[in-house]
Amino acid sequence: MPEENGSPLSLDMIREFRGSVGEEAFAEVCEEYLRNSEELLGKMRAAASAGQADELRRIAHTLKGSSGAVGAAGLQGLCHEFEAFLSSGGQARACGDMLERMTGELAAVRRAFREL
């Protein structure tokens, strides 16, 4: 869940994580997460265009896990919704709006990381 203050991040989780790994390692993990997440969203768009629901669900699951690990609770929640949509028979080609929401949320996460 995103923070009540509107942040897409779970700030308590971030503080704990940053404290355990140190500032430099935390920054490296965040940058790697953002790079990988952009790549995963690109793969999701391609899978949606090709109608590959199983591939979309697999990628969404991966993105959900990595988002949770870095405290990107908003994106983690969207990934969960996306997985549920596909698992309940949602069509891969009908995912454009959800993918756009996820793209917007990743942009918000990127901004929030910069403000930490």
FIDOSE-347143 format. One record per atom (N, C-alpha, C): x, y, z. Coordinates in steps of 0.2 Angstrom, whole numbers, plus 5000, padded with zeros to 4 digits. Last residue first. Layout:
# FIDOSE-347143
XYZ ...
***
This chain:
# FIDOSE-347143
507250564991 507450534997 508050565000 506950604978 506850654984 507050624991 507250504970 507650564970 507550604975 506150424974 506850394975 507250454975 505150494968 505150484975 505850464977 505350484954 505350544957 505450544965 505150344953 505850374951 505850444954 503850334957 504350304961 505050334959 503250394946 503150424952 503650394957 503550304936 503850374935 503850414942 502850204940 503550194940 503850264939 501550254938 501750244944 502550234945 501550254924 501450324928 501750314935 501650124921 502150164919 502150234922 500450084927 501050054929 501650104927 499550144918 499550164925 500150144929 499850084906 499950154907 499950174914 499349954909 500049964908 500250034909 498049974910 498349954916 499149964915 497750014897 497650064902 498050044909 498049894890 498449954889 498350004894 497549764890 497849784896 498149854895 496949684881 496549734884 496849774890 497749584877 497749644872 497349704875 497549494886 498149524886 498149584882 496049484895 496349474889 496949524889 495649394910 495749464906 496149454900 495449284918 495249284911 495349344907 495949304930 495249294930 495049294923 497349324928 497149264931 496349244930 497249464924 497449404919 497249344922 496849524936 496549534930 496649474925 497949484945 497249454946 496849464940 499049554939 499049474939 498349454940 498549684942 498649654935 498649584934 498549684955 497949694952 497949664945 499949674957 499449624960 498849624956 500349794951 500549724948 500149674951 499849884960 499649884953 499749814950 500649854971 499949844971 499649844964 501949894967 501749824969 501049804969 501650024965 501849984959 501749914961 501550064979 501050074974 501050034968 502750014985 502149984987 501550004982 504250004984 503750034979 503050004980 505149934992 504749984995 504250024990 505949844986 506249904987 505749954990 505149724986 505849724989 506149794991 504049764978 503949754986 504649754989 504649764966 504449824969 504349824976 504949634964 505549674965 505249744968 503649574964 504149554969 504749604970 503149634953 502849644959 503249624965 503949594943 503949664944 503649674951 503549454943 504249474944 504349544946 502249464939 502449434946 503149454948 502349524927 502049564932 502149534939 502949414920 503249474921 503049514926 501849324921 502549304924 502949364925 500849384914 500749374921 501449354924 501449394901 501249454905 501149444912 501449254898 502049294899 501949364902 500049234898 500449194902 501149234903 499649314887 499349324894 499849294899 500049384874 500349324878 500249334885 499749464863 499249424866 499449374871 500649554858 500649484855 500149444858 500449664866 500349674859 500249604856 500949604878 500249624878 500049634870 502249594876 501849534877 501149544876 502649724875 502749684869 502249614870 502349774888 502049804882 502049754876 503249694895 502549684896 502149714890 504449744891 504349674889 503549654890 504349864896 504449864889 504249794887 504349834910 503749864907 503749864899 505649784911 505049734912 504449764909 506349904909 506449844904 505849794905 505949974920 505849994913 505849944908 506549884930 505749894929 505549924923 507849894928 507549834927 506849844926 508050034932 508250004925 507849944923 507550024945 507250074940 507450044933 508449934951 507749924951 507449964946 509650004950 509649944946 508849924946 509450114958 509550124951 509450064947 509250044971 508650084968 508850094960 510549994972 509949944972 509349984968 511250114974 511450064968 510850014967 510750164985 510650204979 510850154973 511150064994 510450074993 510350114987 512450074994 512150014992 511450024990 512650205000 512850184993 512550124990 511950195013 511750235008 511950225001 511550025020 512050085019 511750125013 510749925023 511249915018 511749975017 509949965034 510349895034 510849885029 509450085030 509850075036 510250015037 508750055019 509250095019 509750095024 507749975026 508149945021 508749985020 507150065034 507350005037 507949975032 506650165025 507150185030 507450125033 505750085017 506350115014 506950135019 504750055027 505149995024 505850025021 504350185029 504550145034 505050095032 503850215016 504450255018 504750215024 503450145002 503350135009 503950155013 502950264989 503450214992 503250205000 502250354983 502150284980 502650234984 501450464994 502050444992 501950374989 500350515001 500350514993 500950484990 500250495014 500450555012 500550565004 500050355016 499450405016 499650475014 501050255004 500950295011 500350345010 500350114996 500650174996 500550215003 500449945000 500050005000 500450065000 
***
